[in-house]
Amino acid sequence: MSKTIVITGAGKGLGRALARRFAREGENVVLLGRTASKVEAVAEEIGAGAMALGCDVGSPDQVRAAFAAIAERHGRIDALINNAAIFQPSLVAEASDEHILNAIGANLTGAVLCARSAIPLLRPNGHIINVTSESVAMPFAFLTLYKSTKAGVEQFTTSLHQELRQSGIRVTSVRAGQMYGEDMSMDAPPELLGRFFEANAKAGLDLMEGPLSHYDSVTQVFRNLLDLPQDVHVVHVGVHARAATP
């Protein structure tokens, strides 16, 4: 029986790769993204069975409206993948109000809001998967906001797992490493990017030379999590890039 899987941040990157893979494998995918045209384009590419909804996950009203539409079409869902995030380097002292609020809204508040709306729709043995980042445990410069919100998502995962463990709903965080694929870009002016790379090099992180994993490769981890036997659960998973062997 096909699963119904809701994926946030599905207009590009890992979210889009997940939507494509699950659709190929016969699942029903629901794509959420702040820019409606992006998720609609992915849904059109995927074809029948894909549902696209413009949704700023940091907005309670937009999240409620999106999940009401999902419930109307599908009734119940099998999984929510909280993938939406804003990755924008900045020093806290230089961050604008908009940057701070958007980062917290997309990266942390969005995961909480979407989980709240998904819980009543999840079938028994449903799964909430929250995407975090290996940067939480590394000395990345210019990423205080990003790292802090992702650390918050990991704590949210731990606590929500405890809250829902008697319900049968599984909650997992996937701490992902650096990835690449089509449309890879970083939302920052060139001068700021230069400072970002320079500061991280001083911290011992050569971002230009480290290994990268492809989005498509990382989707296997999510497939495995959704296919876990009913008597198995994993709360936290770390996925890191490695240099491919010849």
DARAVEN-V840879 format. One record per residue. BURIAL is b if it has 16 or more other ideal C-beta (glycine too) atoms within 10 Angstrom, else e. Layout:
burial=[BURIAL & BURIAL]
This chain:
burial=[e & e & b & b & b & b & b & b & b & b & b & b & b & b & b & b & b & b & b & b & b & b & b & e & e & e & b & b & b & b & b & b & b & b & e & e & e & b & b & b & b & b & b & e & e & b & e & e & e & b & b & b & b & b & b & b & b & b & b & e & e & b & b & e & e & b & b & e & e & b & e & e & e & e & e & e & b & b & b & b & b & b & b & b & b & b & b & b & b & b & e & e & e & e & b & e & e & e & b & e & e & b & b & b & b & b & b & b & b & b & b & b & b & b & b & e & b & b & b & e & b & b & e & e & e & b & b & b & b & b & b & b & b & b & b & b & e & e & e & b & b & b & b & b & b & b & b & e & b & b & b & b & b & b & e & b & b & e & e & b & b & e & e & b & e & e & e & e & b & b & b & b & b & b & b & b & b & e & b & e & b & e & e & e & e & e & e & b & e & e & e & b & e & e & b & b & b & e & b & b & e & e & e & e & b & e & e & e & e & e & e & b & b & e & b & e & e & b & b & e & b & b & e & e & b & b & e & e & e & e & e & e & e & e & e & e & b & e & b & e & b & e & e & e & e & e]
